[in-house]
Amino acid sequence: MALKHKGLDDFGRVPVSFRDRSPIAFSNQDRIPVLVDGDHWVNDSWEIACYLEDAYPDRPTLFGGEMGRAEALFINAWTQQIQNPGLINIILWDAFQAVDPADRDWWREDREKRYGSLEIYQNGKDEKLVSWRQSLEPMRVTLGEQQYLGGETPAYADYIVFGTIQFARCVGQYDVLEPGDPIRDWCERLLDMFDGFARQAPTVTT
Ligand SMILES: N[C@@H](CCC(=O)N[C@@H](CS)C(=O)NCC(=O)O)C(=O)O
């Protein structure tokens, strides 16, 4: 979304599987995303957004200035510390079902070291979903006043939270946002952007 926002449409994507991370070995770490731009590379979503903003200052801004960047850092921390763990707690079992069968044994062993038995994540999803939705209330209040976290147009802050919801949309078996929720409407607007770019991401049901 950040690349599209910047109008940097001429990019390719390299699939990386859980078991074989050799395509990103050059980055000396094992997580995606990694952005390669000519002879420069950057890993970590936040660092990538900052790189794009600084390397392409004449393109549409992701932060709207240094104060916007500073505030987006808070949204990044809120999403990573609160939203992502809350959602993982709900969709870990679904995510397991979505893993490539060839990666499944590796995935189970690795995730169970972090999260305990995957089977327990089949239970209590409805209750956990209610409390996760409640934790998004500050965003709901904000979107009651404006179209996007960026104001009248989307900014990187929007794409941060959107990434979490898109993850659930792609690997989950059900909608994490209720019809009528302003956050769901906001999500639909982002899915429509860039000619429906994010809508084209594969999901477990497609
Ligand atoms: N804070 C990092 C998180 C990187 C991260 O954990 N990426 C996940 C995918 S979104 C990953 O590579 N997971 C591989 C694994 O957990 O084994 C970012 O925002 O880029």
The ligand as an ORCA input file, in Angstrom:
! r2SCAN-3c Opt
* xyz 0 1
  N       7.887     -5.475     12.890
  C       8.118     -6.214     11.679
  C       7.502     -7.596     11.819
  C       8.108     -8.550     10.830
  C       7.386     -9.884     10.910
  O       7.214    -10.466     12.008
  N       6.971    -10.385      9.732
  C       6.236    -11.613      9.674
  C       5.246    -11.558      8.530
  S       4.158    -10.191      8.675
  C       7.183    -12.753      9.383
  O       8.154    -12.607      8.674
  N       6.886    -13.910      9.955
  C       7.651    -15.088      9.763
  C       7.568    -15.959     10.968
  O       6.919    -15.550     11.929
  O       8.127    -17.057     10.973
  C       7.478     -5.471     10.500
  O       6.501     -4.741     10.704
  O       7.980     -5.577      9.390
*
